[in-house]
Amino acid sequence: MSEMLSESQHAIKSAQKNGVLKHEGKDNDGMWVIVKNNVN
């Protein structure tokens, strides 16, 4: 179970770094948003 959590955390951090995913709002009360257009 902890291995799966670690992989999920890595995937989220990677998506954030690549600009595909961002978090809006407070840490405990926010939501994840998928960025549709990632063209710079």
PDB file of N, CA, C and O in Angstrom:
ATOM      1  N   MET A   1       0.822  -1.191   0.000  1.00  0.00           N
ATOM      2  CA  MET A   1       0.000   0.000   0.000  1.00  0.00           C
ATOM      3  C   MET A   1       0.869   1.259   0.000  1.00  0.00           C
ATOM      4  O   MET A   1       0.582   2.208  -0.729  1.00  0.00           O
ATOM      5  N   SER A   2       1.923   1.272   0.809  1.00  0.00           N
ATOM      6  CA  SER A   2       2.786   2.454   0.860  1.00  0.00           C
ATOM      7  C   SER A   2       3.539   2.653  -0.455  1.00  0.00           C
ATOM      8  O   SER A   2       3.844   3.782  -0.839  1.00  0.00           O
ATOM      9  N   GLU A   3       3.834   1.552  -1.139  1.00  0.00           N
ATOM     10  CA  GLU A   3       4.502   1.656  -2.442  1.00  0.00           C
ATOM     11  C   GLU A   3       3.586   2.334  -3.455  1.00  0.00           C
ATOM     12  O   GLU A   3       4.039   3.148  -4.259  1.00  0.00           O
ATOM     13  N   MET A   4       2.298   1.997  -3.415  1.00  0.00           N
ATOM     14  CA  MET A   4       1.335   2.603  -4.330  1.00  0.00           C
ATOM     15  C   MET A   4       1.188   4.099  -4.039  1.00  0.00           C
ATOM     16  O   MET A   4       1.109   4.909  -4.963  1.00  0.00           O
ATOM     17  N   LEU A   5       1.152   4.462  -2.757  1.00  0.00           N
ATOM     18  CA  LEU A   5       1.049   5.855  -2.367  1.00  0.00           C
ATOM     19  C   LEU A   5       2.271   6.633  -2.834  1.00  0.00           C
ATOM     20  O   LEU A   5       2.148   7.756  -3.323  1.00  0.00           O
ATOM     21  N   SER A   6       3.444   6.040  -2.685  1.00  0.00           N
ATOM     22  CA  SER A   6       4.677   6.684  -3.121  1.00  0.00           C
ATOM     23  C   SER A   6       4.668   6.926  -4.633  1.00  0.00           C
ATOM     24  O   SER A   6       5.081   7.990  -5.093  1.00  0.00           O
ATOM     25  N   GLU A   7       4.203   5.951  -5.398  1.00  0.00           N
ATOM     26  CA  GLU A   7       4.123   6.104  -6.853  1.00  0.00           C
ATOM     27  C   GLU A   7       3.127   7.185  -7.232  1.00  0.00           C
ATOM     28  O   GLU A   7       3.370   7.955  -8.161  1.00  0.00           O
ATOM     29  N   SER A   8       2.006   7.249  -6.520  1.00  0.00           N
ATOM     30  CA  SER A   8       0.992   8.278  -6.789  1.00  0.00           C
ATOM     31  C   SER A   8       1.537   9.672  -6.494  1.00  0.00           C
ATOM     32  O   SER A   8       1.322  10.605  -7.266  1.00  0.00           O
ATOM     33  N   GLN A   9       2.243   9.806  -5.373  1.00  0.00           N
ATOM     34  CA  GLN A   9       2.831  11.094  -5.024  1.00  0.00           C
ATOM     35  C   GLN A   9       3.855  11.520  -6.067  1.00  0.00           C
ATOM     36  O   GLN A   9       3.928  12.696  -6.424  1.00  0.00           O
ATOM     37  N   HIS A  10       4.638  10.579  -6.553  1.00  0.00           N
ATOM     38  CA  HIS A  10       5.636  10.878  -7.581  1.00  0.00           C
ATOM     39  C   HIS A  10       4.939  11.323  -8.872  1.00  0.00           C
ATOM     40  O   HIS A  10       5.389  12.270  -9.517  1.00  0.00           O
ATOM     41  N   ALA A  11       3.865  10.663  -9.248  1.00  0.00           N
ATOM     42  CA  ALA A  11       3.128  11.016 -10.467  1.00  0.00           C
ATOM     43  C   ALA A  11       2.535  12.418 -10.358  1.00  0.00           C
ATOM     44  O   ALA A  11       2.564  13.181 -11.323  1.00  0.00           O
ATOM     45  N   ILE A  12       2.002  12.755  -9.199  1.00  0.00           N
ATOM     46  CA  ILE A  12       1.418  14.087  -8.991  1.00  0.00           C
ATOM     47  C   ILE A  12       2.499  15.158  -9.066  1.00  0.00           C
ATOM     48  O   ILE A  12       2.308  16.185  -9.718  1.00  0.00           O
ATOM     49  N   LYS A  13       3.624  14.933  -8.411  1.00  0.00           N
ATOM     50  CA  LYS A  13       4.713  15.911  -8.450  1.00  0.00           C
ATOM     51  C   LYS A  13       5.247  16.089  -9.872  1.00  0.00           C
ATOM     52  O   LYS A  13       5.574  17.203 -10.282  1.00  0.00           O
ATOM     53  N   SER A  14       5.334  15.002 -10.609  1.00  0.00           N
ATOM     54  CA  SER A  14       5.794  15.070 -11.990  1.00  0.00           C
ATOM     55  C   SER A  14       4.809  15.860 -12.853  1.00  0.00           C
ATOM     56  O   SER A  14       5.219  16.685 -13.669  1.00  0.00           O
ATOM     57  N   ALA A  15       3.525  15.609 -12.674  1.00  0.00           N
ATOM     58  CA  ALA A  15       2.497  16.330 -13.441  1.00  0.00           C
ATOM     59  C   ALA A  15       2.517  17.816 -13.101  1.00  0.00           C
ATOM     60  O   ALA A  15       2.336  18.652 -13.986  1.00  0.00           O
ATOM     61  N   GLN A  16       2.733  18.156 -11.830  1.00  0.00           N
ATOM     62  CA  GLN A  16       2.833  19.555 -11.433  1.00  0.00           C
ATOM     63  C   GLN A  16       4.053  20.208 -12.078  1.00  0.00           C
ATOM     64  O   GLN A  16       3.963  21.325 -12.587  1.00  0.00           O
ATOM     65  N   LYS A  17       5.174  19.528 -12.058  1.00  0.00           N
ATOM     66  CA  LYS A  17       6.420  20.065 -12.613  1.00  0.00           C
ATOM     67  C   LYS A  17       6.282  20.320 -14.114  1.00  0.00           C
ATOM     68  O   LYS A  17       6.838  21.283 -14.642  1.00  0.00           O
ATOM     69  N   ASN A  18       5.540  19.451 -14.793  1.00  0.00           N
ATOM     70  CA  ASN A  18       5.352  19.582 -16.234  1.00  0.00           C
ATOM     71  C   ASN A  18       4.216  20.525 -16.601  1.00  0.00           C
ATOM     72  O   ASN A  18       3.949  20.735 -17.784  1.00  0.00           O
ATOM     73  N   GLY A  19       3.542  21.098 -15.607  1.00  0.00           N
ATOM     74  CA  GLY A  19       2.492  22.067 -15.862  1.00  0.00           C
ATOM     75  C   GLY A  19       1.176  21.455 -16.295  1.00  0.00           C
ATOM     76  O   GLY A  19       0.337  22.154 -16.861  1.00  0.00           O
ATOM     77  N   VAL A  20       0.970  20.178 -16.049  1.00  0.00           N
ATOM     78  CA  VAL A  20      -0.252  19.485 -16.455  1.00  0.00           C
ATOM     79  C   VAL A  20      -1.298  19.532 -15.344  1.00  0.00           C
ATOM     80  O   VAL A  20      -2.498  19.465 -15.612  1.00  0.00           O
ATOM     81  N   LEU A  21      -0.845  19.648 -14.107  1.00  0.00           N
ATOM     82  CA  LEU A  21      -1.727  19.576 -12.947  1.00  0.00           C
ATOM     83  C   LEU A  21      -1.358  20.681 -11.978  1.00  0.00           C
ATOM     84  O   LEU A  21      -0.178  20.940 -11.741  1.00  0.00           O
ATOM     85  N   LYS A  22      -2.380  21.341 -11.411  1.00  0.00           N
ATOM     86  CA  LYS A  22      -2.100  22.347 -10.392  1.00  0.00           C
ATOM     87  C   LYS A  22      -3.134  22.233  -9.283  1.00  0.00           C
ATOM     88  O   LYS A  22      -4.231  21.712  -9.485  1.00  0.00           O
ATOM     89  N   HIS A  23      -2.767  22.730  -8.112  1.00  0.00           N
ATOM     90  CA  HIS A  23      -3.650  22.682  -6.947  1.00  0.00           C
ATOM     91  C   HIS A  23      -4.126  24.086  -6.651  1.00  0.00           C
ATOM     92  O   HIS A  23      -3.321  25.011  -6.547  1.00  0.00           O
ATOM     93  N   GLU A  24      -5.443  24.252  -6.514  1.00  0.00           N
ATOM     94  CA  GLU A  24      -6.022  25.550  -6.193  1.00  0.00           C
ATOM     95  C   GLU A  24      -6.682  25.477  -4.832  1.00  0.00           C
ATOM     96  O   GLU A  24      -7.317  24.477  -4.498  1.00  0.00           O
ATOM     97  N   GLY A  25      -6.536  26.523  -4.051  1.00  0.00           N
ATOM     98  CA  GLY A  25      -7.165  26.580  -2.744  1.00  0.00           C
ATOM     99  C   GLY A  25      -6.219  26.177  -1.639  1.00  0.00           C
ATOM    100  O   GLY A  25      -5.022  25.979  -1.849  1.00  0.00           O
ATOM    101  N   LYS A  26      -6.803  26.060  -0.432  1.00  0.00           N
ATOM    102  CA  LYS A  26      -6.022  25.683   0.742  1.00  0.00           C
ATOM    103  C   LYS A  26      -5.586  24.230   0.651  1.00  0.00           C
ATOM    104  O   LYS A  26      -6.181  23.436  -0.078  1.00  0.00           O
ATOM    105  N   ASP A  27      -4.549  23.891   1.392  1.00  0.00           N
ATOM    106  CA  ASP A  27      -4.009  22.529   1.378  1.00  0.00           C
ATOM    107  C   ASP A  27      -5.068  21.486   1.717  1.00  0.00           C
ATOM    108  O   ASP A  27      -5.163  20.461   1.043  1.00  0.00           O
ATOM    109  N   ASN A  28      -5.857  21.733   2.741  1.00  0.00           N
ATOM    110  CA  ASN A  28      -6.841  20.748   3.179  1.00  0.00           C
ATOM    111  C   ASN A  28      -8.211  20.923   2.532  1.00  0.00           C
ATOM    112  O   ASN A  28      -9.076  20.059   2.671  1.00  0.00           O
ATOM    113  N   ASP A  29      -8.415  22.033   1.829  1.00  0.00           N
ATOM    114  CA  ASP A  29      -9.746  22.335   1.317  1.00  0.00           C
ATOM    115  C   ASP A  29      -9.734  22.679  -0.171  1.00  0.00           C
ATOM    116  O   ASP A  29     -10.746  23.131  -0.706  1.00  0.00           O
ATOM    117  N   GLY A  30      -8.621  22.474  -0.832  1.00  0.00           N
ATOM    118  CA  GLY A  30      -8.511  22.845  -2.231  1.00  0.00           C
ATOM    119  C   GLY A  30      -8.896  21.715  -3.169  1.00  0.00           C
ATOM    120  O   GLY A  30      -9.438  20.692  -2.750  1.00  0.00           O
ATOM    121  N   MET A  31      -8.604  21.924  -4.451  1.00  0.00           N
ATOM    122  CA  MET A  31      -8.873  20.888  -5.440  1.00  0.00           C
ATOM    123  C   MET A  31      -7.769  20.866  -6.480  1.00  0.00           C
ATOM    124  O   MET A  31      -7.072  21.857  -6.696  1.00  0.00           O
ATOM    125  N   TRP A  32      -7.625  19.709  -7.120  1.00  0.00           N
ATOM    126  CA  TRP A  32      -6.655  19.544  -8.196  1.00  0.00           C
ATOM    127  C   TRP A  32      -7.315  19.937  -9.507  1.00  0.00           C
ATOM    128  O   TRP A  32      -8.467  19.583  -9.755  1.00  0.00           O
ATOM    129  N   VAL A  33      -6.591  20.668 -10.349  1.00  0.00           N
ATOM    130  CA  VAL A  33      -7.104  21.120 -11.638  1.00  0.00           C
ATOM    131  C   VAL A  33      -6.161  20.633 -12.724  1.00  0.00           C
ATOM    132  O   VAL A  33      -4.947  20.820 -12.640  1.00  0.00           O
ATOM    133  N   ILE A  34      -6.730  20.009 -13.741  1.00  0.00           N
ATOM    134  CA  ILE A  34      -5.946  19.577 -14.896  1.00  0.00           C
ATOM    135  C   ILE A  34      -5.871  20.731 -15.871  1.00  0.00           C
ATOM    136  O   ILE A  34      -6.901  21.278 -16.265  1.00  0.00           O
ATOM    137  N   VAL A  35      -4.664  21.109 -16.266  1.00  0.00           N
ATOM    138  CA  VAL A  35      -4.458  22.219 -17.188  1.00  0.00           C
ATOM    139  C   VAL A  35      -4.647  21.680 -18.602  1.00  0.00           C
ATOM    140  O   VAL A  35      -3.914  20.793 -19.039  1.00  0.00           O
ATOM    141  N   LYS A  36      -5.649  22.229 -19.322  1.00  0.00           N
ATOM    142  CA  LYS A  36      -5.996  21.710 -20.649  1.00  0.00           C
ATOM    143  C   LYS A  36      -4.943  22.039 -21.692  1.00  0.00           C
ATOM    144  O   LYS A  36      -4.466  21.144 -22.390  1.00  0.00           O
ATOM    145  N   ASN A  37      -4.576  23.296 -21.809  1.00  0.00           N
ATOM    146  CA  ASN A  37      -3.665  23.714 -22.856  1.00  0.00           C
ATOM    147  C   ASN A  37      -2.312  24.025 -22.238  1.00  0.00           C
ATOM    148  O   ASN A  37      -2.165  24.999 -21.499  1.00  0.00           O
ATOM    149  N   ASN A  38      -1.331  23.198 -22.543  1.00  0.00           N
ATOM    150  CA  ASN A  38      -0.005  23.344 -21.945  1.00  0.00           C
ATOM    151  C   ASN A  38       1.008  23.808 -22.982  1.00  0.00           C
ATOM    152  O   ASN A  38       2.145  23.337 -22.993  1.00  0.00           O
ATOM    153  N   VAL A  39       0.601  24.736 -23.861  1.00  0.00           N
ATOM    154  CA  VAL A  39       1.486  25.241 -24.902  1.00  0.00           C
ATOM    155  C   VAL A  39       2.097  26.553 -24.422  1.00  0.00           C
ATOM    156  O   VAL A  39       1.377  27.470 -24.027  1.00  0.00           O
ATOM    157  N   ASN A  40       3.418  26.643 -24.458  1.00  0.00           N
ATOM    158  CA  ASN A  40       4.100  27.872 -24.005  1.00  0.00           C
ATOM    159  C   ASN A  40       4.438  28.749 -25.169  1.00  0.00           C
ATOM    160  O   ASN A  40       5.012  29.823 -24.986  1.00  0.00           O
TER     161      ASN A  40
END
